[in-house]
Amino acid sequence: MQYKTSGTCSQLIQFEVENNIIQSVSFTGGCNGNLKGISALVSGMNVDDAISKLKGIKCGLKNTSCPDQLAHALEQYKANAIN
């Protein structure tokens, strides 16, 4: 799935989920090393666990962050999977 971010340096998040487990995550733009670290940490993680850990994280004075945007992307994935 692809998710266009809002309010962050990264512009796009691409991810794959299988059986509610995150298989892979990649970001376009943003802080390369930090985002590779986030991707490595959430790979193999349950979608709901990732959302609860990442949602609400802010970057500096911004109201969001790349981890927060990933949580929003995963929430959108779940909403689409239900419908």
C-alpha positions as CSV (number, residue, x, y, z in Angstrom):
1,M,0.0,0.0,0.0
2,Q,1.1,3.6,-0.6
3,Y,0.3,6.5,1.7
4,K,1.0,10.1,0.9
5,T,2.2,11.8,4.1
6,S,1.3,15.3,5.3
7,G,3.3,17.7,7.4
8,T,6.6,15.7,7.3
9,C,9.8,15.8,5.3
10,S,9.0,12.4,3.9
11,Q,6.5,12.5,1.1
12,L,5.4,8.8,0.7
13,I,5.3,5.6,2.8
14,Q,5.1,2.3,1.0
15,F,4.3,-0.8,3.1
16,E,3.2,-4.4,3.0
17,V,1.1,-6.2,5.6
18,E,0.2,-9.9,5.7
19,N,-2.0,-11.5,8.3
20,N,-1.9,-8.2,10.3
21,I,1.9,-8.3,10.5
22,I,4.0,-5.6,8.9
23,Q,6.3,-7.2,6.3
24,S,8.1,-4.2,5.0
25,V,8.1,-0.4,5.1
26,S,9.9,2.2,3.0
27,F,9.8,6.0,3.1
28,T,10.4,8.4,0.2
29,G,12.2,11.5,1.5
30,G,12.9,12.4,5.1
31,C,15.9,11.4,7.3
32,N,17.2,8.3,5.6
33,G,18.9,6.7,8.6
34,N,16.2,7.3,11.1
35,L,13.5,6.1,8.7
36,K,15.5,2.9,7.8
37,G,15.7,2.3,11.6
38,I,11.9,2.8,12.1
39,S,11.3,0.4,9.1
40,A,13.6,-2.3,10.6
41,L,11.9,-1.9,14.0
42,V,8.3,-2.3,12.8
43,S,9.0,-5.1,10.3
44,G,7.5,-8.3,11.8
45,M,5.4,-6.2,14.3
46,N,1.6,-6.5,14.6
47,V,-0.2,-3.6,13.0
48,D,-2.1,-2.7,16.1
49,D,1.1,-2.7,18.3
50,A,2.8,-0.4,15.8
51,I,-0.1,2.0,15.7
52,S,-0.2,2.2,19.5
53,K,3.6,2.8,19.8
54,L,3.9,5.4,17.0
55,K,0.6,7.4,17.0
56,G,1.0,10.8,18.4
57,I,4.8,11.2,18.2
58,K,5.6,14.7,17.2
59,C,8.7,16.1,15.4
60,G,10.0,19.3,16.9
61,L,7.2,21.9,16.8
62,K,5.2,20.0,14.1
63,N,1.9,18.3,15.1
64,T,3.1,15.0,13.4
65,S,6.2,13.0,12.5
66,C,7.2,10.3,10.2
67,P,6.3,7.6,12.8
68,D,3.0,9.3,13.4
69,Q,2.3,9.3,9.7
70,L,3.1,5.6,9.5
71,A,0.5,5.0,12.3
72,H,-2.0,7.0,10.2
73,A,-1.1,4.9,7.1
74,L,-1.6,1.7,9.1
75,E,-5.0,2.9,10.4
76,Q,-6.1,3.7,6.8
77,Y,-4.9,0.2,5.8
78,K,-7.1,-1.3,8.6
79,A,-10.1,0.8,7.6
80,N,-9.8,-0.3,4.0
81,A,-9.2,-4.0,4.9
82,I,-12.5,-4.0,6.9
83,N,-14.5,-2.5,4.0
